[in-house]
Amino acid sequence: LPSPSLESEEKTESLKKPCLVCTVSRQDTHGVAAGSIAELKTKACKKLASNNLKEPLIVVLAEDGTIVEDEDYFLCLPDNTKFMVLTGEEKWTPNYTVDGGTAWLGGNSEVETDSINPTNWKALAMRLKQNLSEIIMMSEADLQALIDVQCEDLANEMGEKPAKIQTLQKTLQGVLDRREEERQSRGILQLYLKAVEQEKSLSRESDSTAAPSKDVDVLDSAAGSSEHCPFSDRIVSVLLKKTSPEIGLSNRDLQKVIEEDTQAIAFALSVPLQEAKALQQNCAEELKRRLQQVKALHSLRSRSNGSSAAKRKK
């Protein structure tokens, strides 16, 4: 009989998944097997030793820059997912392949992934081909871009029959519709809460002299710690023009908002500090909700695969 320690080692090995690792330059890609983010970092350092990787290290998805720090999310990702390992000072940038790889010469390091062009919809299609749960992580603009593509073109890109792609595009439209319904529901709730708060405020003012609002003029001339807007025009447009803007952002955009300095957000959007804090909290909750959906989806898929394998053995 195998010893308990041997069984434990075999179990640990079975939990490991094949991964691809690269640095920000993307010049070298290596394959490793890892059962945790820490192990992935350790093996990446060994494989990419020539790149002088130094702690602290950040692991992101090479395709879109999503930060990977949740162990359950890491285990949910499909085999051979490509990860980029960054040092504290490095930042993810898109893999420029337009015009022979010279697009970066334009000086704009922020690629507007929500604009519809042939390169972008094809990149989005490849993400779906590798992992359908990417639907949950995409922004509304990403989803719309895939819906607007001709069914035949999308079918050719994904290697599927047009009938199946028609069903996929209907699913994408359904996701968009549900997000809009959710936005409207939240909007109605916010209006109600605002009306209740105004009623309370009027009641307080009638009992005492009006005091200046704590949220007004929170930002003085020194509040703008940065004259540079921390977000692209696309993200700012979504944050300013939409109710419950977190619903319309991609996972990567949500992470940007969550990790940005609250004061910088308030200054960039010209809103009170409290409103900027609430925005970050809403983005964090939305990201958590999406990751839970992805985990649930992968759990169901694993159970389904396990049942199928058991039936085949019988």
ZADO-1210 file (C-alpha; in nm, 4 decimals, padded with zeros to 6 digits):
<atoms>
<atom x="00.0000" y="00.0000" z="00.0000" code="LEU" pos="1"/>
<atom x="00.1270" y="00.3494" z="-00.0792" code="PRO" pos="2"/>
<atom x="00.2270" y="00.5562" z="00.2216" code="SER" pos="3"/>
<atom x="00.0102" y="00.8576" z="00.3253" code="PRO" pos="4"/>
<atom x="00.2940" y="01.0947" z="00.2363" code="SER" pos="5"/>
<atom x="00.3165" y="00.9460" z="-00.1132" code="LEU" pos="6"/>
<atom x="-00.0606" y="00.9782" z="-00.1592" code="GLU" pos="7"/>
<atom x="-00.0386" y="01.3402" z="-00.0441" code="SER" pos="8"/>
<atom x="00.2370" y="01.4123" z="-00.2943" code="GLU" pos="9"/>
<atom x="00.0389" y="01.2497" z="-00.5760" code="GLU" pos="10"/>
<atom x="-00.2680" y="01.4546" z="-00.4826" code="LYS" pos="11"/>
<atom x="-00.0635" y="01.7751" z="-00.4826" code="THR" pos="12"/>
<atom x="00.0828" y="01.6886" z="-00.8221" code="GLU" pos="13"/>
<atom x="-00.2657" y="01.6239" z="-00.9633" code="SER" pos="14"/>
<atom x="-00.3742" y="01.9747" z="-00.8604" code="LEU" pos="15"/>
<atom x="-00.0989" y="02.1327" z="-01.0654" code="LYS" pos="16"/>
<atom x="-00.1949" y="02.2819" z="-01.3989" code="LYS" pos="17"/>
<atom x="00.0138" y="02.3521" z="-01.7090" code="PRO" pos="18"/>
<atom x="00.0812" y="02.7253" z="-01.7478" code="CYS" pos="19"/>
<atom x="00.2779" y="02.9522" z="-01.9787" code="LEU" pos="20"/>
<atom x="00.4895" y="03.2324" z="-01.8305" code="VAL" pos="21"/>
<atom x="00.6552" y="03.5353" z="-01.9861" code="CYS" pos="22"/>
<atom x="00.7884" y="03.8782" z="-01.8894" code="THR" pos="23"/>
<atom x="00.6627" y="04.2197" z="-01.9975" code="VAL" pos="24"/>
<atom x="00.8789" y="04.1999" z="-02.3118" code="SER" pos="25"/>
<atom x="00.7052" y="03.8764" z="-02.4233" code="ARG" pos="26"/>
<atom x="01.0325" y="03.7707" z="-02.5894" code="GLN" pos="27"/>
<atom x="01.0571" y="03.4377" z="-02.4059" code="ASP" pos="28"/>
<atom x="00.7727" y="03.2074" z="-02.3072" code="THR" pos="29"/>
<atom x="00.8204" y="02.8991" z="-02.0891" code="HIS" pos="30"/>
<atom x="00.5888" y="02.6194" z="-01.9824" code="GLY" pos="31"/>
<atom x="00.5581" y="02.5295" z="-01.6143" code="VAL" pos="32"/>
<atom x="00.3239" y="02.3255" z="-01.3954" code="ALA" pos="33"/>
<atom x="00.2008" y="02.5022" z="-01.0828" code="ALA" pos="34"/>
<atom x="-00.0633" y="02.4416" z="-00.8196" code="GLY" pos="35"/>
<atom x="-00.0627" y="02.7917" z="-00.6721" code="SER" pos="36"/>
<atom x="00.0264" y="03.1502" z="-00.7578" code="ILE" pos="37"/>
<atom x="00.3290" y="03.1345" z="-00.5253" code="ALA" pos="38"/>
<atom x="00.4596" y="02.8256" z="-00.7027" code="GLU" pos="39"/>
<atom x="00.4001" y="02.9922" z="-01.0388" code="LEU" pos="40"/>
<atom x="00.6099" y="03.2919" z="-00.9287" code="LYS" pos="41"/>
<atom x="00.8894" y="03.0671" z="-00.8001" code="THR" pos="42"/>
<atom x="00.9093" y="02.8634" z="-01.1195" code="LYS" pos="43"/>
<atom x="00.8787" y="03.1741" z="-01.3369" code="ALA" pos="44"/>
<atom x="01.1795" y="03.3264" z="-01.1585" code="CYS" pos="45"/>
<atom x="01.3843" y="03.0152" z="-01.2351" code="LYS" pos="46"/>
<atom x="01.2757" y="02.9890" z="-01.5976" code="LYS" pos="47"/>
<atom x="01.3081" y="03.3616" z="-01.6630" code="LEU" pos="48"/>
<atom x="01.6250" y="03.4093" z="-01.4565" code="ALA" pos="49"/>
<atom x="01.7985" y="03.5993" z="-01.7370" code="SER" pos="50"/>
<atom x="01.5397" y="03.8755" z="-01.7012" code="ASN" pos="51"/>
<atom x="01.6482" y="03.9523" z="-01.3419" code="ASN" pos="52"/>
<atom x="01.3016" y="03.9254" z="-01.1891" code="LEU" pos="53"/>
<atom x="01.2934" y="04.0778" z="-00.8410" code="LYS" pos="54"/>
<atom x="01.0353" y="04.0740" z="-00.5639" code="GLU" pos="55"/>
<atom x="00.7662" y="04.1863" z="-00.5235" code="PRO" pos="56"/>
<atom x="00.6227" y="04.0122" z="-00.8284" code="LEU" pos="57"/>
<atom x="00.2765" y="04.0579" z="-00.9758" code="ILE" pos="58"/>
<atom x="00.1082" y="03.7933" z="-01.1913" code="VAL" pos="59"/>
<atom x="-00.1341" y="03.9093" z="-01.4621" code="VAL" pos="60"/>
<atom x="-00.3049" y="03.7498" z="-01.7601" code="LEU" pos="61"/>
<atom x="-00.0842" y="03.8173" z="-02.0613" code="ALA" pos="62"/>
<atom x="-00.3813" y="03.8739" z="-02.2911" code="GLU" pos="63"/>
<atom x="-00.5577" y="04.1550" z="-02.1037" code="ASP" pos="64"/>
<atom x="-00.3566" y="04.2444" z="-01.7914" code="GLY" pos="65"/>
<atom x="-00.6073" y="04.1110" z="-01.5354" code="THR" pos="66"/>
<atom x="-00.4251" y="04.0793" z="-01.2022" code="ILE" pos="67"/>
<atom x="-00.4282" y="03.7218" z="-01.0710" code="VAL" pos="68"/>
<atom x="-00.4061" y="03.7135" z="-00.6916" code="GLU" pos="69"/>
<atom x="-00.7043" y="03.4983" z="-00.5930" code="ASP" pos="70"/>
<atom x="-00.6040" y="03.1297" z="-00.5640" code="GLU" pos="71"/>
<atom x="-00.9501" y="02.9972" z="-00.6536" code="ASP" pos="72"/>
<atom x="-00.9603" y="03.2154" z="-00.9633" code="TYR" pos="73"/>
<atom x="-00.6132" y="03.0917" z="-01.0611" code="PHE" pos="74"/>
<atom x="-00.7273" y="02.7292" z="-01.0362" code="LEU" pos="75"/>
<atom x="-01.0400" y="02.8071" z="-01.2410" code="CYS" pos="76"/>
<atom x="-00.8404" y="02.9316" z="-01.5397" code="LEU" pos="77"/>
<atom x="-00.8012" y="02.6875" z="-01.8307" code="PRO" pos="78"/>
<atom x="-00.4831" y="02.4867" z="-01.8831" code="ASP" pos="79"/>
<atom x="-00.1990" y="02.6584" z="-02.0695" code="ASN" pos="80"/>
<atom x="-00.3217" y="03.0060" z="-01.9783" code="THR" pos="81"/>
<atom x="-00.0430" y="03.2544" z="-02.0459" code="LYS" pos="82"/>
<atom x="00.0672" y="03.4602" z="-01.7452" code="PHE" pos="83"/>
<atom x="00.2915" y="03.7645" z="-01.7432" code="MET" pos="84"/>
<atom x="00.5152" y="03.8115" z="-01.4393" code="VAL" pos="85"/>
<atom x="00.5857" y="04.1759" z="-01.3559" code="LEU" pos="86"/>
<atom x="00.8108" y="04.3446" z="-01.1028" code="THR" pos="87"/>
<atom x="00.6670" y="04.6194" z="-00.8857" code="GLY" pos="88"/>
<atom x="00.7680" y="04.8938" z="-01.1302" code="GLU" pos="89"/>
<atom x="00.6541" y="04.7233" z="-01.4512" code="GLU" pos="90"/>
<atom x="00.3085" y="04.7618" z="-01.6034" code="LYS" pos="91"/>
<atom x="00.1185" y="04.5389" z="-01.8432" code="TRP" pos="92"/>
<atom x="00.0922" y="04.6643" z="-02.2011" code="THR" pos="93"/>
<atom x="-00.1006" y="04.5094" z="-02.4913" code="PRO" pos="94"/>
<atom x="00.0772" y="04.2849" z="-02.7384" code="ASN" pos="95"/>
<atom x="00.1059" y="04.5223" z="-03.0319" code="TYR" pos="96"/>
<atom x="00.0793" y="04.3315" z="-03.3589" code="THR" pos="97"/>
<atom x="-00.0829" y="04.5978" z="-03.5729" code="VAL" pos="98"/>
<atom x="00.1265" y="04.7421" z="-03.8585" code="ASP" pos="99"/>
<atom x="00.4158" y="04.5026" z="-03.8080" code="GLY" pos="100"/>
<atom x="00.4419" y="04.5601" z="-03.4341" code="GLY" pos="101"/>
<atom x="00.5242" y="04.9319" z="-03.4562" code="THR" pos="102"/>
<atom x="00.1980" y="05.0651" z="-03.3097" code="ALA" pos="103"/>
<atom x="00.3760" y="05.1535" z="-02.9848" code="TRP" pos="104"/>
<atom x="00.5685" y="05.4241" z="-03.1721" code="LEU" pos="105"/>
<atom x="00.2527" y="05.6331" z="-03.1640" code="GLY" pos="106"/>
<atom x="00.3259" y="05.6991" z="-02.7983" code="GLY" pos="107"/>
<atom x="-00.0132" y="05.5894" z="-02.6648" code="ASN" pos="108"/>
<atom x="00.0450" y="05.3042" z="-02.4216" code="SER" pos="109"/>
<atom x="-00.3262" y="05.2761" z="-02.3486" code="GLU" pos="110"/>
<atom x="-00.5047" y="05.0861" z="-02.6226" code="VAL" pos="111"/>
<atom x="-00.8758" y="05.1479" z="-02.6383" code="GLU" pos="112"/>
<atom x="-00.9905" y="04.7872" z="-02.6455" code="THR" pos="113"/>
<atom x="-01.3542" y="04.8948" z="-02.6642" code="ASP" pos="114"/>
<atom x="-01.3217" y="05.0583" z="-03.0050" code="SER" pos="115"/>
<atom x="-01.4448" y="04.8312" z="-03.2823" code="ILE" pos="116"/>
<atom x="-01.1778" y="04.7338" z="-03.5318" code="ASN" pos="117"/>
<atom x="-01.0737" y="04.4056" z="-03.6976" code="PRO" pos="118"/>
<atom x="-00.7809" y="04.3426" z="-03.4645" code="THR" pos="119"/>
<atom x="-00.9810" y="04.3912" z="-03.1470" code="ASN" pos="120"/>
<atom x="-01.2836" y="04.1770" z="-03.2289" code="TRP" pos="121"/>
<atom x="-01.0557" y="03.8954" z="-03.3404" code="LYS" pos="122"/>
<atom x="-00.8647" y="03.9144" z="-03.0118" code="ALA" pos="123"/>
<atom x="-01.1954" y="03.9037" z="-02.8231" code="LEU" pos="124"/>
<atom x="-01.3086" y="03.6062" z="-03.0330" code="ALA" pos="125"/>
<atom x="-00.9911" y="03.4163" z="-02.9464" code="MET" pos="126"/>
<atom x="-01.0520" y="03.4803" z="-02.5765" code="ARG" pos="127"/>
<atom x="-01.3997" y="03.3281" z="-02.6073" code="LEU" pos="128"/>
<atom x="-01.2682" y="03.0360" z="-02.8091" code="LYS" pos="129"/>
<atom x="-01.0240" y="02.9510" z="-02.5298" code="GLN" pos="130"/>
<atom x="-01.2651" y="03.0127" z="-02.2430" code="ASN" pos="131"/>
<atom x="-01.6366" y="03.0967" z="-02.2728" code="LEU" pos="132"/>
<atom x="-01.6448" y="03.2255" z="-01.9150" code="SER" pos="133"/>
<atom x="-01.4625" y="03.5326" z="-02.0522" code="GLU" pos="134"/>
<atom x="-01.8131" y="03.6616" z="-02.1349" code="ILE" pos="135"/>
<atom x="-01.8563" y="03.7402" z="-01.7666" code="ILE" pos="136"/>
<atom x="-01.5337" y="03.9434" z="-01.7565" code="MET" pos="137"/>
<atom x="-01.5841" y="04.1534" z="-02.0706" code="MET" pos="138"/>
<atom x="-01.6993" y="04.5127" z="-02.0780" code="SER" pos="139"/>
<atom x="-02.0272" y="04.6064" z="-02.2430" code="GLU" pos="140"/>
<atom x="-01.8333" y="04.7552" z="-02.5339" code="ALA" pos="141"/>
<atom x="-01.6436" y="04.4253" z="-02.5791" code="ASP" pos="142"/>
<atom x="-01.9715" y="04.2347" z="-02.5905" code="LEU" pos="143"/>
<atom x="-02.1237" y="04.4817" z="-02.8366" code="GLN" pos="144"/>
<atom x="-01.8186" y="04.4547" z="-03.0624" code="ALA" pos="145"/>
<atom x="-01.8671" y="04.0777" z="-03.0903" code="LEU" pos="146"/>
<atom x="-02.2408" y="04.1158" z="-03.1492" code="ILE" pos="147"/>
<atom x="-02.1802" y="04.3624" z="-03.4331" code="ASP" pos="148"/>
<atom x="-01.9429" y="04.1302" z="-03.6212" code="VAL" pos="149"/>
<atom x="-02.0925" y="03.9414" z="-03.9154" code="GLN" pos="150"/>
<atom x="-02.1920" y="03.5917" z="-03.8049" code="CYS" pos="151"/>
<atom x="-01.9925" y="03.4257" z="-04.0856" code="GLU" pos="152"/>
<atom x="-01.6768" y="03.6225" z="-04.0020" code="ASP" pos="153"/>
<atom x="-01.6994" y="03.5333" z="-03.6338" code="LEU" pos="154"/>
<atom x="-01.7666" y="03.1683" z="-03.7211" code="ALA" pos="155"/>
<atom x="-01.4548" y="03.1555" z="-03.9400" code="ASN" pos="156"/>
<atom x="-01.2410" y="03.3165" z="-03.6696" code="GLU" pos="157"/>
<atom x="-01.3613" y="03.0797" z="-03.3970" code="MET" pos="158"/>
<atom x="-01.3722" y="02.7700" z="-03.6176" code="GLY" pos="159"/>
<atom x="-01.7391" y="02.7053" z="-03.5450" code="GLU" pos="160"/>
<atom x="-02.0552" y="02.6611" z="-03.7520" code="LYS" pos="161"/>
<atom x="-02.2612" y="02.9793" z="-03.8190" code="PRO" pos="162"/>
<atom x="-02.5623" y="02.8299" z="-03.6388" code="ALA" pos="163"/>
<atom x="-02.3584" y="02.7922" z="-03.3194" code="LYS" pos="164"/>
<atom x="-02.2228" y="03.1472" z="-03.3520" code="ILE" pos="165"/>
<atom x="-02.5767" y="03.2805" z="-03.3950" code="GLN" pos="166"/>
<atom x="-02.6633" y="03.1213" z="-03.0621" code="THR" pos="167"/>
<atom x="-02.3469" y="03.2686" z="-02.9094" code="LEU" pos="168"/>
<atom x="-02.4315" y="03.6201" z="-03.0312" code="GLN" pos="169"/>
<atom x="-02.7844" y="03.5852" z="-02.8907" code="LYS" pos="170"/>
<atom x="-02.6267" y="03.4864" z="-02.5596" code="THR" pos="171"/>
<atom x="-02.3989" y="03.7923" z="-02.5714" code="LEU" pos="172"/>
<atom x="-02.7011" y="04.0146" z="-02.6400" code="GLN" pos="173"/>
<atom x="-02.8803" y="03.8522" z="-02.3474" code="GLY" pos="174"/>
<atom x="-02.5863" y="03.9334" z="-02.1188" code="VAL" pos="175"/>
<atom x="-02.5951" y="04.2963" z="-02.2375" code="LEU" pos="176"/>
<atom x="-02.9709" y="04.3176" z="-02.1795" code="ASP" pos="177"/>
<atom x="-02.9402" y="04.1751" z="-01.8280" code="ARG" pos="178"/>
<atom x="-02.6673" y="04.4253" z="-01.7413" code="ARG" pos="179"/>
<atom x="-02.8893" y="04.7105" z="-01.8625" code="GLU" pos="180"/>
<atom x="-03.1827" y="04.5779" z="-01.6583" code="GLU" pos="181"/>
<atom x="-02.9570" y="04.5580" z="-01.3544" code="GLU" pos="182"/>
<atom x="-02.8369" y="04.9135" z="-01.4160" code="ARG" pos="183"/>
<atom x="-03.1942" y="05.0424" z="-01.4349" code="GLN" pos="184"/>
<atom x="-03.2888" y="04.8577" z="-01.1160" code="SER" pos="185"/>
<atom x="-02.9917" y="05.0046" z="-00.9318" code="ARG" pos="186"/>
<atom x="-03.0750" y="05.3484" z="-01.0727" code="GLY" pos="187"/>
<atom x="-03.4297" y="05.3316" z="-00.9364" code="ILE" pos="188"/>
<atom x="-03.2988" y="05.2199" z="-00.5972" code="LEU" pos="189"/>
<atom x="-03.0440" y="05.5032" z="-00.5926" code="GLN" pos="190"/>
<atom x="-03.3150" y="05.7598" z="-00.6747" code="LEU" pos="191"/>
<atom x="-03.5286" y="05.6269" z="-00.3908" code="TYR" pos="192"/>
<atom x="-03.2414" y="05.6368" z="-00.1408" code="LEU" pos="193"/>
<atom x="-03.1493" y="05.9877" z="-00.2571" code="LYS" pos="194"/>
<atom x="-03.5080" y="06.1061" z="-00.2072" code="ALA" pos="195"/>
<atom x="-03.5148" y="05.9578" z="00.1442" code="VAL" pos="196"/>
<atom x="-03.1824" y="06.1250" z="00.2267" code="GLU" pos="197"/>
<atom x="-03.3046" y="06.4624" z="00.0960" code="GLN" pos="198"/>
<atom x="-03.6177" y="06.4298" z="00.3070" code="GLU" pos="199"/>
<atom x="-03.4067" y="06.3625" z="00.6161" code="LYS" pos="200"/>
<atom x="-03.1792" y="06.6539" z="00.5295" code="SER" pos="201"/>
<atom x="-03.4727" y="06.8954" z="00.4962" code="LEU" pos="202"/>
<atom x="-03.6051" y="06.7738" z="00.8287" code="SER" pos="203"/>
<atom x="-03.2684" y="06.8373" z="00.9967" code="ARG" pos="204"/>
<atom x="-03.2398" y="07.1835" z="00.8402" code="GLU" pos="205"/>
<atom x="-03.5779" y="07.2826" z="00.9762" code="SER" pos="206"/>
<atom x="-03.4592" y="07.1935" z="01.3268" code="ASP" pos="207"/>
<atom x="-03.1238" y="07.3696" z="01.3121" code="SER" pos="208"/>
<atom x="-02.9292" y="07.6145" z="01.1011" code="THR" pos="209"/>
<atom x="-02.7971" y="07.4641" z="00.7815" code="ALA" pos="210"/>
<atom x="-02.4372" y="07.3472" z="00.8069" code="ALA" pos="211"/>
<atom x="-02.2078" y="07.3196" z="00.5043" code="PRO" pos="212"/>
<atom x="-02.2091" y="06.9717" z="00.3529" code="SER" pos="213"/>
<atom x="-01.9159" y="06.7545" z="00.4513" code="LYS" pos="214"/>
<atom x="-01.8836" y="06.6323" z="00.0963" code="ASP" pos="215"/>
<atom x="-01.8773" y="06.9746" z="-00.0641" code="VAL" pos="216"/>
<atom x="-01.5417" y="07.1307" z="-00.1320" code="ASP" pos="217"/>
<atom x="-01.3628" y="06.8225" z="-00.0032" code="VAL" pos="218"/>
<atom x="-01.1123" y="06.8694" z="-00.2780" code="LEU" pos="219"/>
<atom x="-00.8991" y="07.1786" z="-00.2419" code="ASP" pos="220"/>
<atom x="-00.6293" y="07.2877" z="-00.4812" code="SER" pos="221"/>
<atom x="-00.3934" y="07.0363" z="-00.3224" code="ALA" pos="222"/>
<atom x="-00.6364" y="06.7473" z="-00.3647" code="ALA" pos="223"/>
<atom x="-00.5352" y="06.6926" z="-00.7205" code="GLY" pos="224"/>
<atom x="-00.2246" y="06.5018" z="-00.6300" code="SER" pos="225"/>
<atom x="-00.1816" y="06.4419" z="-01.0001" code="SER" pos="226"/>
<atom x="-00.2609" y="06.6721" z="-01.2876" code="GLU" pos="227"/>
<atom x="-00.2692" y="06.3656" z="-01.5078" code="HIS" pos="228"/>
<atom x="-00.5999" y="06.1787" z="-01.5335" code="CYS" pos="229"/>
<atom x="-00.5410" y="05.8197" z="-01.4135" code="PRO" pos="230"/>
<atom x="-00.7878" y="05.6729" z="-01.6647" code="PHE" pos="231"/>
<atom x="-00.8320" y="05.6658" z="-02.0412" code="SER" pos="232"/>
<atom x="-01.1046" y="05.8776" z="-02.2024" code="ASP" pos="233"/>
<atom x="-01.3076" y="05.5610" z="-02.2592" code="ARG" pos="234"/>
<atom x="-01.3135" y="05.4680" z="-01.8894" code="ILE" pos="235"/>
<atom x="-01.3855" y="05.8263" z="-01.7816" code="VAL" pos="236"/>
<atom x="-01.6757" y="05.8374" z="-02.0279" code="SER" pos="237"/>
<atom x="-01.8282" y="05.5241" z="-01.8746" code="VAL" pos="238"/>
<atom x="-01.7706" y="05.6455" z="-01.5175" code="LEU" pos="239"/>
<atom x="-01.9324" y="05.9831" z="-01.5817" code="LEU" pos="240"/>
<atom x="-02.2144" y="05.9068" z="-01.8226" code="LYS" pos="241"/>
<atom x="-02.3633" y="05.5834" z="-01.6924" code="LYS" pos="242"/>
<atom x="-02.5632" y="05.4896" z="-01.3858" code="THR" pos="243"/>
<atom x="-02.3876" y="05.2074" z="-01.1990" code="SER" pos="244"/>
<atom x="-02.0836" y="05.2401" z="-01.4290" code="PRO" pos="245"/>
<atom x="-01.9166" y="04.9349" z="-01.2764" code="GLU" pos="246"/>
<atom x="-02.1584" y="04.7140" z="-01.4722" code="ILE" pos="247"/>
<atom x="-02.0217" y="04.8418" z="-01.8031" code="GLY" pos="248"/>
<atom x="-01.6514" y="04.7971" z="-01.7260" code="LEU" pos="249"/>
<atom x="-01.4312" y="04.4975" z="-01.7974" code="SER" pos="250"/>
<atom x="-01.2534" y="04.3146" z="-01.5147" code="ASN" pos="251"/>
<atom x="-00.9272" y="04.4921" z="-01.5975" code="ARG" pos="252"/>
<atom x="-01.0992" y="04.8333" z="-01.5888" code="ASP" pos="253"/>
<atom x="-01.2595" y="04.7481" z="-01.2547" code="LEU" pos="254"/>
<atom x="-00.9183" y="04.6631" z="-01.1123" code="GLN" pos="255"/>
<atom x="-00.7802" y="04.9953" z="-01.2352" code="LYS" pos="256"/>
<atom x="-01.0520" y="05.1862" z="-01.0497" code="VAL" pos="257"/>
<atom x="-01.0130" y="04.9779" z="-00.7330" code="ILE" pos="258"/>
<atom x="-00.6351" y="05.0207" z="-00.7180" code="GLU" pos="259"/>
<atom x="-00.6233" y="05.3910" z="-00.8063" code="GLU" pos="260"/>
<atom x="-00.5808" y="05.6550" z="-00.5363" code="ASP" pos="261"/>
<atom x="-00.9273" y="05.7670" z="-00.4199" code="THR" pos="262"/>
<atom x="-00.8291" y="06.1330" z="-00.4163" code="GLN" pos="263"/>
<atom x="-00.6981" y="06.1098" z="-00.7727" code="ALA" pos="264"/>
<atom x="-01.0299" y="05.9586" z="-00.8860" code="ILE" pos="265"/>
<atom x="-01.2284" y="06.2338" z="-00.7155" code="ALA" pos="266"/>
<atom x="-01.0106" y="06.4984" z="-00.8790" code="PHE" pos="267"/>
<atom x="-01.0247" y="06.3371" z="-01.2247" code="ALA" pos="268"/>
<atom x="-01.4046" y="06.2991" z="-01.2189" code="LEU" pos="269"/>
<atom x="-01.4694" y="06.6264" z="-01.0299" code="SER" pos="270"/>
<atom x="-01.6754" y="06.4488" z="-00.7645" code="VAL" pos="271"/>
<atom x="-01.6693" y="06.4547" z="-00.3814" code="PRO" pos="272"/>
<atom x="-01.4245" y="06.2211" z="-00.2115" code="LEU" pos="273"/>
<atom x="-01.7089" y="06.0200" z="-00.0594" code="GLN" pos="274"/>
<atom x="-01.8547" y="05.9576" z="-00.4040" code="GLU" pos="275"/>
<atom x="-01.5173" y="05.8372" z="-00.5318" code="ALA" pos="276"/>
<atom x="-01.4919" y="05.5967" z="-00.2362" code="LYS" pos="277"/>
<atom x="-01.8401" y="05.4628" z="-00.3099" code="ALA" pos="278"/>
<atom x="-01.7427" y="05.4127" z="-00.6742" code="LEU" pos="279"/>
<atom x="-01.4380" y="05.2069" z="-00.5738" code="GLN" pos="280"/>
<atom x="-01.6476" y="04.9993" z="-00.3350" code="GLN" pos="281"/>
<atom x="-01.9073" y="04.9302" z="-00.6056" code="ASN" pos="282"/>
<atom x="-01.6322" y="04.8272" z="-00.8479" code="CYS" pos="283"/>
<atom x="-01.4836" y="04.5918" z="-00.5876" code="ALA" pos="284"/>
<atom x="-01.8227" y="04.4305" z="-00.5272" code="GLU" pos="285"/>
<atom x="-01.8860" y="04.3919" z="-00.9016" code="GLU" pos="286"/>
<atom x="-01.5450" y="04.2306" z="-00.9553" code="LEU" pos="287"/>
<atom x="-01.6023" y="03.9937" z="-00.6628" code="LYS" pos="288"/>
<atom x="-01.9445" y="03.8993" z="-00.8023" code="ARG" pos="289"/>
<atom x="-01.7996" y="03.8214" z="-01.1455" code="ARG" pos="290"/>
<atom x="-01.5174" y="03.6102" z="-01.0032" code="LEU" pos="291"/>
<atom x="-01.7728" y="03.4130" z="-00.8023" code="GLN" pos="292"/>
<atom x="-01.9690" y="03.3525" z="-01.1233" code="GLN" pos="293"/>
<atom x="-01.6546" y="03.2296" z="-01.2989" code="VAL" pos="294"/>
<atom x="-01.5718" y="02.9969" z="-01.0091" code="LYS" pos="295"/>
<atom x="-01.9272" y="02.8590" z="-01.0062" code="ALA" pos="296"/>
<atom x="-01.9151" y="02.8033" z="-01.3815" code="LEU" pos="297"/>
<atom x="-01.5857" y="02.6149" z="-01.3625" code="HIS" pos="298"/>
<atom x="-01.7107" y="02.4119" z="-01.0667" code="SER" pos="299"/>
<atom x="-02.0147" y="02.2990" z="-01.2658" code="LEU" pos="300"/>
<atom x="-01.7937" y="02.2185" z="-01.5638" code="ARG" pos="301"/>
<atom x="-01.5563" y="02.0130" z="-01.3461" code="SER" pos="302"/>
<atom x="-01.8455" y="01.8157" z="-01.1986" code="ARG" pos="303"/>
<atom x="-01.9876" y="01.7558" z="-01.5446" code="SER" pos="304"/>
<atom x="-01.6501" y="01.6363" z="-01.6746" code="ASN" pos="305"/>
<atom x="-01.6072" y="01.4141" z="-01.3696" code="GLY" pos="306"/>
<atom x="-01.9487" y="01.2535" z="-01.4215" code="SER" pos="307"/>
<atom x="-01.8756" y="01.1944" z="-01.7900" code="SER" pos="308"/>
<atom x="-01.5410" y="01.0326" z="-01.7073" code="ALA" pos="309"/>
<atom x="-01.7049" y="00.8066" z="-01.4477" code="ALA" pos="310"/>
<atom x="-01.9659" y="00.6927" z="-01.6987" code="LYS" pos="311"/>
<atom x="-01.6984" y="00.6122" z="-01.9560" code="ARG" pos="312"/>
<atom x="-01.5120" y="00.3963" z="-01.7016" code="LYS" pos="313"/>
<atom x="-01.8293" y="00.2001" z="-01.6332" code="LYS" pos="314"/>
</atoms>
